[in-house]
Amino acid sequence: MAKTAVAETEETKNDTTGSNGHAPSDNGSVTEAGKTPSLHKVVTDYDANTIGVLEGLEAVRMRPSMYIGDTGIRGLHHLFIEISDNSIDEVLAGHCDKILVTLGKDKVVSVTDNGRGIPVDVNAQTGKTGVELVLTELHAGGKFGGGGYKVSGGLHGVGASCVNALSEWLECEVRRDGKLYRQRFERGVPVTKLEAVGKSTKTERGTTVRWLADDTIFGPLEYDPERFLRRIRELSYLNKEVAITFHDQLHDQEPVTFHHERGIAEYVAHLNETKDELHSKVIYFFRERDEAQVEIALQYNKGYQENLFSFANNINTHEGGTHLSGFKTALTRVINNYARKSGFLKEKDPNFSGDDVREGMTAVISVRLPNPQFEGQTKTKLGNSEIEGLVNSIVGEGLAEFLEENPQVGKAILDKAFLSAKARDAARRAAELVKRQSALESNSLPGKLADCTERDPSKCEIYLVEGDSAGGSAKQGRDRRYQAILPLFGKIICVEKARVDKALDNAAVQALITALGAGIALNTSGEEDDKEATSKFDLSRLRYHKIIIMTDADVDGDHIRTLLLNFFYRYMKPLVDEGHIYLAQPPLYSIRVGKDEKRYARNEAERDKILKEIKRKDVHIGRFKGLGEMNPEELSETTMNAEKRVLVQVMVEEAAEADQMFAVLLGEKVEPRRAFIEKYAREVKEIDAF
Ligand code: 0RA
């Protein structure tokens, strides 16, 4: 699925590094690189300084994951992010307004910008050209100073030299001073000097970096254009100055250009496209102070989700930080002040909580600052304290003014916050009831749950199955020591369309919450800090570390699976983030060969492949209508037995896209759903996988 990565995990192999087994330490490619003739040649040509560089590059090749996260699909595409970030630095510095990205037939990726061009003169200290420094020294970018808002210190802000080290070859071309310069590297090592190879016009300046990723590190180079598009789209919204063109020649596509003159205001409009808007105009503020730029766009929709995305120097600050808290504090204050001033809230009424004023809000906060401090577990939390007050005052002034000038919008927002406050009250009571019930009867597990005997959660699994007959087969087919079965009756409520109080009233939802034992991530306290919300969901009390959704391979089954994923995503997000959610892959076909051999296929492609393999006449193909049709042995053998089954682990990489996908698949609007399904009709198999 384009929107949400779903990784196949092999049972028994518990690999969390994302390494694909092609790491150089496994196959000796590092020593191989160390023996390349060109390396020796270069070493004799250069001074002691070069040796340090070579050690640096070798360190990158030895432990690529430490520098780019992993050596799988994600790491492969991360190379592109690193290189495009360099061009974006030129955009931020005000010297570049066009970027061209191509994915070639030969799997060579190239990024061209019309910035100043990497310096070609020799640096006195190192005796090297700017081009060579940028491409061979770790973190060389910053050494040029250059000022401005460097996209640095982000998740893996490791720079072009890492890409170079992890490429079979890389070429850099610079257009500057009327000349065209070129230098070539192999596995990070220069194999030519920087040479003037042609002319460029005086006005034509810029840099091209093209590379062939090293398949001894990444395995087969499987490029996914969606991953390019995702970052390009994001960058074009965040940097309204630039037009970015993507030309996917590998998949025979025409070039597409992304340019959004209204920047993040258009981003918010796009994120809300799939939803019913509460007001037509996106609210937008921009201000510059003390070398920092703050840009904010927000728009309410009629839904119940809060969609807040924050960026600092183009890095998605998933963990939030000072810019986000400045925004939240100001928003709550301004709306409460406005509610009191307009007489909507009377003296005796309590204030709206932060969650109340953010219900149904889509917002993007983007700041640019000279020295961003990134903190937090994944280094995606902005720490600069000066930003908090700046954002707070910009939102404070801007929003108050907007509400004065647009009283109808103001009234609609207050009405929404009011309903949210009422629902939150009801939800608090419902949540307390759920909690009290489980506290009162501490063994009060749902009646339908067939629990396992093992008590160590890390060894336990729970199968969520659809209906009674499937539940029956699953109960007989399981290994009762560590596999529990929870049959779900009736459809789980669509939480996308229901407020919390309704959601918690649903029997299937209650059964799930009690069976899993970890509570829900829901902020009913009204406290500003989100920690409150997550503290209510206690992963340490989770009773099963694998939660496996097992539904029929038909339209109904797909729908139930989507509803369950939606519930987990909205109410138990840590389960998704920590990779506890899995999808069972029951077969659709049974293929009986002669008398004794029986094989299974999960889809038509697999079925046809098997039929080709066996090439026999006495085969009988059966199609399962549902899980309930399988006998317990079949279900065990194909879908539940840990030695034989295949599970798909659910992971969400891009919150913005997951959010939109749920809105499209489950929301109120029919038109975007039709468009989505038409667009992805050919990839229906992948949509199924979610
Ligand atoms: C260092 C200094 C200057 C520009 C760059 C690096 C630069 C790097 C990359 C990487 C891709 N595209 C790039 N464009 C520029 C400033 C040079 C000057 O002052 O002229």
Boltz pocket constraint, residues with backbone or C-beta under 6 A from the ligand:
constraints:
  - pocket:
      binder: B
      contacts: [[A, 83], [A, 86], [A, 87], [A, 90], [A, 113], [A, 115], [A, 116], [A, 117], [A, 118], [A, 119], [A, 130], [A, 134], [A, 141], [A, 144], [A, 146], [A, 207]]
      max_distance: 6.0
